Each structure stands twice: as structure tokens, then as C-alpha cells.
Amino acid sequence: MSLRKKLNVREIKPAGYTGTTTFLLGHGYGCDQSMWYPAARLLAADSRCLLFDWPGAGHAQADAYDPLRHQTLDGYADDLIALLDELALPDVVYVGHSVGASIGALAAARAPGLFGQLAMLAPSPCFLNELPDYPGGFELAQLDTLVRELAEGHNAWAKAMAPLVMGNPERPALALELEAQFCLMDPTIAVRWARATFLMDVRPAIPLVRVPTLVLPCRNDALVPPGVNDWLHRHLPLGRLVALQAQGHCPHVSEPEEVAGVLLRHARWRGGGDGGTA
């Protein structure tokens, strides 16, 4: 079976589309490709979009998930590289949300020729504080507690975490949508993926990402302090920081119009000139 089928790849594009730019949209922890649907519909008015589910999530085939290989983010990066190789499409813009961005960085560092551009939406290469140089946002004890509480009660964890992650408290329906996503995941896989996500450190790979890279941070993101985005911008060889007005950690859900607009405006940037900020 092709990896395209195993990972439930779905393509949407305008009728008669003949362009070359393709957005490949990678979802974040505890979710599936449906979180991208609002933004993908907007992107697909002018481009080709491909959505997929990470192993162990959504409607990915059960045999796509390997309990040993997917204990680390390197296993997911293997899948992304293999999928891009199988798709064999030119000029792919991979857009990864949250941990999907870290997976993208690992893959791009190892196989830059498969990427036209990397876009990191609400990214964090490491959630752990290593002050004063790196304000990841959390102490190790906090991250250990986060994973332990998930293991002790999946649904209770989802109910507590979803409002924090989503932000936008004046729009509670958004947090309920994220909570429902969290609850759909197999609890055993959820704990394994949480360890890989929240206890990871992808920072060593960042200077090796010689692919034009957009860093797309949000305001008031409870998981990613502003200093993380500054660190990424300093250490990415071909980085461009584009600050979003969206709030919270899931801007493609809360403000899909802004996210789609920014991606379309910067889709053809390939590292020429000063990456800078926008």
C-alpha cells in the first residue's frame, strides 16, 4: 500500500489548476487533518493543497504507526520524507503546525531537496526553559506533570488543556472543538506522542535547515513565548519571521483567513534578499 493511502492524503485544488505550487499541511499534536480544513479551503481557491494524518492520528492506516519508531519525532520525520519522495511534486511548501513544524524542520535538515519552502506555524523546537539563552516556556517538572496527567486521565486532560492551547476565551466553541479532537486519539498513542512532543529538543537541527523557512508566531500563545520565535529567526539560515495577529496556539482554526493570506503572499519566497521580518 502506498504511503499516500496509509496517511489518508486528501487533495483539494481549483478546477483545471495548472500551477506548480503545492501546500502540504501537517497537523499538530492530538489532532488530525480536519483542523486544517478552514484554511485549506481558502488556500485551495488559488493552489493545490494536500492534507494528511500523522501515523496514529485521524484516519491514517493502523499499520502506519510503529510503537518503537514513533517514540521520537525522528520517526515522524522519516514518514514526511518518504511521503514527499513518493509524491514527487516540485516546489512543495510544507506547512507544519506546532509539533508538525518541528517534524518538518527535522525532515528539511535531512532532505532539503524535497522542499520548496518550510512554514512553521506556532512552532517550538523545545518547550524546556534553558535560561537565559532559551526561554522555552516550561520547567522540566511542569512537562513531566503534563505527560503524567495525560496518562492518568485522557479525557480530563483534554478538557483542561484545550482552552489553554486554543486561547480565544471569548470563543469557547473553538476550545470545545479542540477538546473533541484530543479525545479521539488512542490514549496509549497520545501518551507516547506527548512524550515525543513536549520532551523533545529539535534545536540542534535548526541551523541545518537550509530551506527557505517562514516562522509564523501568534500573539498570546500559552505554549510558545515570544523569545522562542526570536531564537528561531536568529538560528535559521534562511528564515523569515512573519508575526500573525491571531491569538492562541491554533491560528489556522481561529483565524484561517489570516493564515491562508500570509501563506499565499509568501509562497513564492525562496530565500532571496533579506529574510527579515514582516
C-alpha positions in Angstrom: 0.0 0.0 0.0 1.3 3.5 -0.9 2.2 5.9 1.9 -0.2 8.3 0.4 -3.0 5.9 1.2 -1.7 4.9 4.5 -1.6 8.5 5.7 -5.0 9.3 4.3 -3.7 12.0 1.9 -6.5 14.2 0.5 -6.0 16.7 -2.3 -8.1 19.8 -3.0 -7.4 22.3 -5.7 -9.3 24.6 -8.1 -10.9 23.0 -11.2 -8.4 23.0 -14.1 -5.5 24.0 -11.8 -2.2 24.0 -13.8 0.1 25.8 -11.3 3.1 24.2 -9.7 3.0 25.3 -6.0 1.6 22.7 -3.6 0.9 23.2 0.1 1.3 20.1 2.2 -0.4 20.7 5.5 0.8 18.9 8.6 -1.3 19.0 11.7 -0.2 19.2 15.3 -0.3 17.0 18.4 -3.5 15.2 19.3 -5.4 16.4 16.1 -5.9 15.3 12.6 -6.1 16.9 9.1 -9.6 18.2 9.7 -8.1 21.0 11.8 -6.7 22.4 8.6 -9.9 22.3 6.6 -11.0 26.0 7.1 -7.6 27.3 6.0 -7.1 24.7 3.3 -10.4 25.6 1.6 -9.1 29.2 1.3 -5.7 28.1 0.0 -7.3 25.8 -2.5 -9.0 28.7 -4.2 -5.6 29.5 -5.8 -3.4 26.5 -5.3 -3.1 22.7 -4.7 -3.4 21.6 -1.1 -2.6 18.2 0.3 -3.7 17.2 3.7 -2.8 14.0 5.6 -2.9 12.4 9.0 0.2 11.5 11.0 0.6 7.8 12.0 -1.6 7.1 14.9 -3.9 10.0 14.2 -7.1 10.6 12.3 -7.8 8.1 9.6 -4.2 7.0 9.0 -4.0 3.2 8.5 -3.3 1.4 11.7 -0.1 -0.2 10.3 1.4 3.2 9.6 2.1 3.5 13.3 5.1 1.8 14.8 5.3 2.0 18.7 9.1 1.9 18.6 9.8 4.2 15.6 7.3 6.8 16.6 8.7 7.1 20.2 10.7 10.1 18.8 10.0 12.8 16.3 12.6 11.3 14.0 10.2 8.5 13.2 7.6 11.1 12.0 10.3 12.9 10.0 11.0 9.6 8.3 7.4 9.5 7.3 7.4 13.0 6.0 10.5 12.4 3.9 9.0 9.2 2.5 5.7 10.9 1.7 7.4 13.8 -0.1 9.6 11.4 -2.0 6.5 9.4 -3.1 4.5 12.4 -4.1 7.4 13.7 -6.2 5.9 17.1 -6.6 8.1 20.1 -7.4 8.1 23.3 -5.3 6.3 21.9 -2.2 5.5 24.3 0.6 5.3 22.1 3.7 3.3 23.9 6.5 3.6 22.3 9.9 1.6 23.3 12.9 3.2 23.1 16.3 5.0 19.8 16.6 4.3 19.3 12.9 6.7 22.3 12.4 9.4 20.5 14.4 8.9 17.4 12.3 9.2 19.5 9.2 12.5 21.0 10.4 14.0 17.6 11.1 12.9 16.4 7.7 14.1 19.5 5.9 17.5 19.3 7.6 18.0 15.8 6.3 16.3 16.1 2.8 16.3 19.7 1.8 15.8 18.9 -1.9 12.3 17.7 -1.3 11.1 21.1 0.0 10.5 24.3 -1.9 9.8 26.0 1.4 9.1 25.2 5.0 6.5 27.1 7.0 6.4 26.7 10.8 3.1 27.7 12.3 3.1 28.4 16.1 6.4 26.5 16.3 8.6 25.5 19.3 11.7 23.5 18.8 12.0 22.9 22.6 9.4 23.6 25.3 12.0 23.4 28.1 13.5 26.6 29.7 17.2 26.9 29.4 17.6 30.4 30.7 19.0 32.9 30.0 19.6 31.8 26.4 16.4 30.0 25.6 13.0 30.7 27.1 11.2 27.6 26.1 8.3 28.4 28.5 8.3 25.4 30.9 10.4 23.7 33.6 11.1 20.0 33.3 8.8 19.3 36.3 5.9 21.0 34.5 6.4 19.0 31.4 6.7 15.7 33.3 3.4 16.6 35.1 1.7 17.4 31.8 2.5 13.9 30.4 1.7 12.2 33.7 -1.7 13.8 33.9 -2.4 12.7 30.4 -1.5 9.1 31.2 -3.8 9.3 34.3 -6.8 10.6 32.6 -7.0 11.3 28.8 -10.5 13.0 28.8 -9.8 15.1 31.8 -6.5 16.2 30.4 -8.2 17.2 27.1 -10.8 19.2 28.9 -8.2 21.1 30.9 -5.7 21.6 28.1 -7.9 22.6 25.2 -8.9 26.1 26.4 -5.2 26.8 27.3 -3.9 25.7 23.9 -6.7 27.3 21.8 -6.8 30.6 23.7 -9.5 33.0 22.5 -11.6 32.5 25.6 -14.4 34.7 24.2 -15.0 32.0 21.6 -15.4 28.8 23.7 -16.7 26.7 20.8 -13.1 26.7 19.5 -11.8 25.1 22.6 -14.6 22.5 22.6 -13.6 21.6 19.0 -10.0 21.0 20.1 -11.1 19.1 23.1 -13.1 16.7 20.9 -10.0 16.3 18.7 -7.9 15.4 21.7 -10.4 12.8 22.9 -10.5 11.0 19.6 -6.9 9.9 19.9 -6.0 6.4 21.1 -4.9 7.1 24.8 -1.8 4.9 24.6 -0.6 6.6 21.4 -1.5 10.0 22.9 0.9 9.5 25.8 3.7 8.3 23.6 3.3 11.2 21.2 3.1 13.7 24.1 6.4 12.5 25.4 8.0 12.9 21.9 6.3 16.3 21.6 6.8 18.0 24.9 10.1 16.4 26.0 11.8 16.9 22.6 14.7 19.2 21.7 14.9 19.9 17.9 17.2 22.9 18.3 20.3 21.1 17.1 18.6 20.6 13.7 17.5 24.2 13.2 20.9 25.6 11.9 21.0 22.7 9.4 17.7 23.7 7.8 19.0 25.2 4.6 15.5 25.6 3.1 13.6 29.0 3.0 11.6 28.9 6.2 8.7 31.1 7.4 8.3 31.4 11.1 4.7 32.3 11.8 4.1 33.0 15.5 0.9 34.1 17.2 0.1 36.6 19.9 -0.7 35.3 23.4 0.4 31.8 22.7 0.3 30.0 26.0 2.7 27.3 24.7 5.3 29.4 22.9 6.9 32.5 24.5 8.0 35.3 22.1 11.6 34.5 22.8 11.3 31.2 21.0 10.4 32.9 17.8 13.3 35.3 18.1 15.6 32.3 18.7 14.3 30.5 15.6 14.7 33.6 13.5 18.4 34.0 14.6 19.3 30.4 14.0 17.5 29.5 10.8 20.0 30.1 7.9 17.1 31.2 5.5 14.4 32.3 8.0 11.8 35.0 7.7 9.7 35.9 10.7 6.1 36.9 9.9 4.1 37.7 13.1 0.4 36.9 12.9 -2.3 39.0 14.6 -4.1 35.7 15.5 -4.1 34.8 19.2 -3.6 31.4 20.8 -1.8 28.3 19.5 -4.1 27.3 16.7 -4.4 30.2 14.3 -5.4 28.0 11.3 -8.6 27.3 13.3 -9.2 30.6 14.9 -8.2 32.9 12.0 -8.0 30.8 8.9 -8.3 33.8 6.6 -5.2 35.4 8.0 -3.1 32.2 7.9 -4.1 31.4 4.3 -3.5 35.0 3.2 0.0 35.0 4.7 0.9 31.7 3.2 -0.3 32.7 -0.2 1.6 36.0 -0.1 4.9 34.4 0.9 4.5 31.1 -1.1 7.0 32.1 -3.8 9.7 33.4 -1.4 12.7 31.2 -1.9 15.2 32.9 0.4 16.3 35.7 -1.9 17.1 39.1 -0.4 16.9 39.8 3.3 14.6 37.2 5.1 14.0 39.7 7.8 10.6 40.2 9.5 7.2 41.1 8.2 
